[in-house]
């Protein structure tokens, strides 16, 4: 499982997470941030716990509509998710070599 997660981490960066959020913001602006985060996690393979940690760290409300978020908030969220995801894998013992 850790090896699979490591491969996904190497294939997915914060820009791809941001692109997923931006697409979902334009296509379904009334969906909640929590719903979008769950769907994006399944689509891109990032750790759902990293998303929850990032939302808490940034003090974002999971019940807020994705369409109400500013671009800067989406950028911060995507970068935070990627960082917490990478840290979570490192804590499990999977040290990313080329991230």
C-alpha positions as CSV (number, residue, x, y, z in Angstrom):
1,X,0.0,0.0,0.0
2,X,2.8,2.5,0.8
3,X,4.5,1.8,-2.5
4,X,1.2,2.5,-4.4
5,X,0.7,5.7,-2.4
6,X,4.3,6.8,-3.2
7,X,3.7,6.3,-6.9
8,X,0.5,8.4,-6.7
9,X,2.4,11.1,-4.8
10,X,5.0,11.2,-7.5
11,X,2.4,11.4,-10.3
12,X,0.2,14.0,-8.6
13,X,1.4,17.4,-7.6
14,X,-0.3,20.4,-6.1
15,X,-1.1,21.9,-9.5
16,X,-3.1,18.9,-10.5
17,X,-5.0,19.1,-7.3
18,X,-5.7,22.8,-7.9
19,X,-6.8,22.0,-11.5
20,X,-9.3,19.4,-10.1
21,X,-10.7,21.9,-7.6
22,X,-10.9,24.6,-10.2
23,X,-12.8,22.3,-12.6
24,X,-15.2,21.2,-9.9
25,X,-15.7,24.8,-8.8
26,X,-16.8,25.8,-12.3
27,X,-18.8,22.7,-13.1
28,X,-20.6,22.3,-9.8
29,X,-20.3,25.5,-7.8
30,X,-23.1,24.6,-5.3
31,X,-21.4,21.4,-4.1
32,X,-19.8,21.6,-0.6
33,X,-16.1,21.7,-0.1
34,X,-16.3,18.4,1.8
35,X,-18.0,16.7,-1.1
36,X,-15.6,18.1,-3.6
37,X,-12.6,17.1,-1.4
38,X,-13.9,13.5,-1.2
39,X,-14.5,13.2,-4.9
40,X,-11.1,14.8,-5.8
41,X,-9.4,12.4,-3.3
42,X,-10.9,9.4,-5.1
43,X,-10.1,10.8,-8.5
44,X,-6.5,11.8,-7.9
45,X,-5.7,9.3,-5.1
46,X,-4.5,11.7,-2.4
47,X,-5.0,10.8,1.2
48,X,-8.4,12.0,2.5
49,X,-6.8,12.6,5.9
50,X,-4.4,15.1,4.3
51,X,-7.4,16.9,2.9
52,X,-9.1,17.1,6.3
53,X,-5.9,18.2,8.0
54,X,-5.4,20.9,5.3
55,X,-9.0,22.2,5.7
56,X,-8.6,22.4,9.5
57,X,-5.2,24.1,9.3
58,X,-6.6,26.7,6.8
59,X,-9.8,27.0,8.9
60,X,-12.1,26.2,5.9
61,X,-15.7,25.1,6.5
62,X,-16.4,21.7,4.8
63,X,-20.1,22.8,4.4
64,X,-19.2,25.9,2.4
65,X,-20.0,25.8,-1.3
66,X,-16.9,25.3,-3.5
67,X,-18.1,28.2,-5.7
68,X,-17.7,30.6,-2.8
69,X,-14.0,30.0,-2.4
70,X,-11.5,32.4,-3.8
71,X,-8.7,31.3,-6.1
72,X,-6.1,32.0,-3.4
73,X,-8.0,29.7,-1.0
74,X,-8.0,26.9,-3.6
75,X,-4.2,27.4,-4.2
76,X,-3.5,27.2,-0.4
77,X,-5.7,24.2,0.0
78,X,-4.1,22.2,-2.9
79,X,-0.6,23.0,-1.7
80,X,-1.4,22.1,1.9
81,X,-3.0,18.8,0.8
82,X,0.1,17.9,-1.1
83,X,2.4,18.9,1.7
84,X,0.4,17.0,4.4
85,X,0.1,14.0,2.1
86,X,3.9,13.9,1.6
87,X,4.5,14.3,5.3
88,X,2.0,11.5,6.1
89,X,3.8,9.1,3.8
90,X,7.2,10.1,5.2
91,X,5.8,9.3,8.7
92,X,4.8,5.9,7.5
93,X,8.3,5.2,6.4
94,X,7.9,5.8,2.6
95,X,10.4,8.5,1.9
96,X,9.7,10.1,-1.5
97,X,13.0,10.3,-3.5
98,X,12.1,12.6,-6.3
99,X,9.4,14.9,-4.9
